Amino acid sequence: MSSLPIISGSETIRALQRLGFVVVRQRGSHIVLRKESQGCVVPNHREIKIGTLAGLLKQAGVSVDDFINALDL
């Protein structure tokens, strides 16, 4: 398992969209994405803390390795 990088909310959303997630709605700085029955809430901040990122990946049902591959850093 790779370690999670410190990235922005927009980079997180872009990576999740590459994995098939679609933006459903936004309220303030929080953007809700959904893929079939899985969903997650991404804070659109300059930096997302590693614990927050790990939690939203767990909520979305995405593995860390799949997410890092979708980041295309």
N, C-alpha and C positions, 0 to 999 in steps of 0.2 A: 504494500500500500504506500503510495506516494504521499508526501506532505502537501497540504493545501497552501497555495500562494495567497498573498494579500493582494486582492484585486478590487476594482470598483463594482458598483451595482450594475452599471451598463455593460461591463465586460461579462459579468455573471449572467445577465439576461441574454446576451448574444450567444454565449456557450450553451445555455439551456435551449434556446431556439434551434440551434444546430442539432440538438438531441431530440427535437420534435415537439417541444413545448410551445404554446401559443399564449400571447398576452391576452388576458381576459378583461381585466379592468385595472384601474389605478385610483388610489385614494391618497392624496398627499404625495409623500415620497415612497409609498409602498405599492409595489406592482405585483399583481396576482397572475401567475402563469398556470396553465393546465395542460395535461396530456392524458386523454382518456379519463380514467378515474383518479389519477395522481395529480396533485397540485402543490404549489408552494408560493410563499410570499417573499419577495426579494425587496429589501430596502434599497432605494436608489441613492446611495450615499457615495462619497468619494472613495472611502475605504470600507470594506466589510470585514469585520473581525473574523478570525479563523473559526472560533466557536460558533458564531452565527452562520457562517458559510457551511460548516459541517452539519448543523441542525437543519438548514434548509435543503441540503442535499439528501439527508435522511428522510425529510418530509416528502421530497419529490421522488424518492426511491431510485436515486442515481448513485452509482458507485463513484468513488473518488478518482479512480483511474479513467473511467469513461469521461468524467467531467474535465479532467486535465487534458485528455486527448482532444476534447471538443474546444478547449480554450485556444489551441493553436498559437501558443506563445512564441 
